[in-house]
Amino acid sequence: MQAKLLEGNQIAEKLKVELHDHVEQILSETGIRPRLRAIQVGEDAASVLYLKSQKSVADQVGAGHETVLLNASAREEDLMEEIEGANSS
């Protein structure tokens, strides 16, 4: 079997267009703009970079993005409370 080169950037751009269309459809049908809420525990540099990338893609597809920052010393209960609050809003 011959190897096939995947064009990752082209695939990603196609997916972003499809996702943008889906976001706009949801907005037009419900009046609600979909959003991504990320919960970061602590301030790991790699996580900060990843969250910036998430926000950039969310902006590109027309979705909202929100980052909630919890201290590195946050307890599991604090995190679960934040998740439950996000899921109920």
C-alpha positions in Angstrom: 0.0 0.0 0.0 1.3 3.4 -1.0 1.5 6.2 1.6 -0.8 9.1 1.1 0.1 12.6 2.1 -2.6 14.3 4.1 -3.1 17.9 3.6 -3.9 18.8 7.2 -4.3 22.6 6.7 -6.7 22.1 3.8 -8.8 19.6 5.9 -8.8 22.0 8.9 -9.9 24.9 6.7 -12.7 22.9 5.2 -13.9 21.8 8.7 -13.8 25.4 9.9 -16.0 26.5 7.0 -18.5 23.7 7.8 -18.4 24.6 11.5 -19.0 28.3 10.8 -22.0 27.4 8.7 -23.3 25.2 11.5 -22.8 27.9 14.1 -24.7 30.4 11.9 -27.5 27.9 11.5 -27.8 27.4 15.2 -27.7 31.2 15.7 -30.5 31.8 13.2 -32.7 29.0 14.5 -32.3 29.7 18.2 -31.0 33.2 18.5 -28.2 31.8 20.7 -24.6 31.9 19.6 -22.8 28.6 20.5 -19.8 29.1 22.7 -16.9 27.1 24.1 -16.1 27.5 27.8 -12.7 26.3 28.9 -11.7 25.8 32.5 -8.0 26.2 33.2 -6.6 25.1 36.5 -3.3 26.9 37.2 -1.3 28.8 34.7 0.7 26.2 32.7 2.3 28.0 29.8 1.4 25.3 27.3 -2.3 25.5 28.5 -2.3 29.2 28.0 -1.0 28.8 24.4 -3.6 26.1 23.7 -6.4 28.3 25.0 -5.3 31.1 22.8 -5.5 28.7 19.9 -9.0 27.6 20.9 -10.1 31.2 21.1 -8.7 32.0 17.7 -10.5 29.1 16.1 -13.8 29.9 17.9 -13.5 33.5 16.5 -12.9 32.1 13.0 -16.0 29.9 13.1 -18.2 32.6 14.8 -18.6 30.9 18.1 -18.1 32.6 21.5 -15.2 31.6 23.7 -14.8 32.0 27.5 -11.9 30.9 29.7 -12.5 30.4 33.4 -9.2 30.4 35.4 -9.1 28.5 38.7 -6.1 28.6 41.0 -3.7 25.7 40.9 -4.7 25.0 44.4 -8.4 24.6 43.4 -10.1 21.5 44.9 -11.8 18.9 42.8 -15.1 20.2 44.3 -14.3 23.7 42.9 -13.8 22.3 39.5 -16.9 20.2 39.5 -18.9 23.2 40.7 -17.6 25.2 37.8 -18.4 22.4 35.3 -22.0 22.0 36.7 -22.5 25.8 36.6 -21.3 25.9 33.0 -23.6 23.0 32.0 -26.7 24.6 33.6 -26.2 28.0 31.8 
